[in-house]
Amino acid sequence: MSSNWFHIERGRGRPLILLHGIGMSNAAWAPLIDLLAAERRVIAFDIAGFGRSPPLAQGLAPNMTNLAAALSANLSGLGIVAPVDLVGNSLGGQLALTAACKGLARSVVALSPGGL
């Protein structure tokens, strides 16, 4: 898994990871990023295949297992050691819950997560 997801990063402190919904990008979080960054290191990703992030590598299906592995690789690429706090909406909510099942999350806020 390569760590090549585009992201916006603001603030300092314990990381707070933001994951957007299907058909969106990190821009979905724009109204909140600076507010959250007053107290946290906020990282808003473009999930693979959305916004400025390329799709997963050829042959890798964009399923939750592969996306969670790619999220883990991206966090590692930024020097972030799991578990982290995750916030996701829709697709991002489902990804956050999947990541939690794989031990990547300290806490999760899932807004209208897909798959439920």
Secondary structure per residue as TSV (DSSP state, phi and psi in degrees):
chain	resnum	aa	ss	phi	psi
A	1	M	-	360.0	125.7
A	2	S	-	-90.0	155.4
A	3	S	-	-106.1	85.5
A	4	N	-	-133.4	23.7
A	5	W	-	-74.9	134.5
A	6	F	-	-66.5	145.7
A	7	H	E	-152.6	158.8
A	8	I	E	-110.6	135.2
A	9	E	E	-130.4	133.6
A	10	R	E	-142.3	153.8
A	11	G	-	80.8	-176.6
A	12	R	-	-140.1	161.6
A	13	G	S	112.3	-159.0
A	14	R	S	-65.2	132.3
A	15	P	E	-64.0	140.5
A	16	L	E	-126.5	116.4
A	17	I	E	-99.8	127.8
A	18	L	E	-110.1	129.4
A	19	L	E	-124.7	121.6
A	20	H	-	-78.6	172.4
A	21	G	-	-85.7	173.1
A	22	I	T	-62.4	139.6
A	23	G	T	76.0	8.2
A	24	M	-	-115.3	-166.6
A	25	S	-	-148.8	-174.5
A	26	N	G	-59.7	-20.1
A	27	A	G	-59.7	-22.5
A	28	A	G	-60.7	-25.5
A	29	W	G	-94.6	-1.4
A	30	A	H	-49.3	-42.9
A	31	P	H	-65.7	-18.1
A	32	L	H	-106.7	-20.9
A	33	I	H	-56.5	-51.5
A	34	D	H	-66.0	-35.7
A	35	L	H	-62.6	-46.5
A	36	L	H	-68.8	-34.2
A	37	A	H	-69.4	-11.4
A	38	A	T	-63.9	-24.0
A	39	E	T	-127.7	-8.3
A	40	R	S	-139.8	162.5
A	41	R	E	-85.7	106.5
A	42	V	E	-100.3	128.6
A	43	I	E	-125.9	115.7
A	44	A	E	-108.1	111.5
A	45	F	E	-88.4	153.2
A	46	D	-	-93.5	114.5
A	47	I	-	-64.2	149.9
A	48	A	T	-45.8	127.3
A	49	G	T	89.1	-0.1
A	50	F	S	-124.6	156.2
A	51	G	T	54.2	-128.3
A	52	R	T	-95.6	6.0
A	53	S	-	-90.9	135.6
A	54	P	-	-70.1	161.7
A	55	P	-	-65.8	169.3
A	56	L	S	-59.8	160.8
A	57	A	-	-54.7	149.2
A	58	Q	T	-49.5	131.7
A	59	G	T	92.5	-12.4
A	60	L	-	-94.8	119.5
A	61	A	-	-69.1	141.7
A	62	P	-	-80.7	56.3
A	63	N	-	-93.9	172.4
A	64	M	H	-63.3	-37.2
A	65	T	H	-61.9	-48.0
A	66	N	H	-69.6	-37.2
A	67	L	H	-66.8	-38.6
A	68	A	H	-65.3	-39.2
A	69	A	H	-64.4	-40.1
A	70	A	H	-67.7	-38.6
A	71	L	H	-59.7	-46.0
A	72	S	H	-58.4	-43.5
A	73	A	H	-63.6	-39.5
A	74	N	H	-66.3	-41.0
A	75	L	H	-62.0	-46.0
A	76	S	H	-59.7	-40.8
A	77	G	H	-62.5	-24.0
A	78	L	T	-94.0	4.3
A	79	G	T	77.8	19.4
A	80	I	-	-98.0	128.0
A	81	V	-	-100.0	127.3
A	82	A	S	-69.5	155.4
A	83	P	-	-86.5	153.5
A	84	V	E	-129.4	168.5
A	85	D	E	-88.6	128.6
A	86	L	E	-119.7	138.8
A	87	V	E	-127.8	128.4
A	88	G	E	-141.3	150.4
A	89	N	E	-118.5	133.6
A	90	S	T	56.1	-117.5
A	91	L	H	-53.1	-43.6
A	92	G	H	-64.3	-33.7
A	93	G	H	-66.3	-43.4
A	94	Q	H	-64.1	-41.3
A	95	L	H	-63.4	-42.0
A	96	A	H	-61.5	-42.4
A	97	L	H	-66.8	-40.1
A	98	T	H	-63.3	-44.1
A	99	A	H	-60.5	-38.5
A	100	A	H	-62.5	-41.5
A	101	C	H	-62.8	-23.6
A	102	K	T	-96.9	9.3
A	103	G	T	83.8	12.8
A	104	L	-	-86.5	-13.8
A	105	A	E	-111.3	135.8
A	106	R	E	-83.7	-39.6
A	107	S	E	-151.7	157.9
A	108	V	E	-137.6	135.6
A	109	V	E	-116.6	114.9
A	110	A	E	-115.3	110.0
A	111	L	E	-92.3	114.1
A	112	S	S	48.0	55.7
A	113	P	-	-65.9	140.2
A	114	G	T	-65.0	158.0
A	115	G	T	86.2	-4.6
A	116	L	-	-106.8	360.0
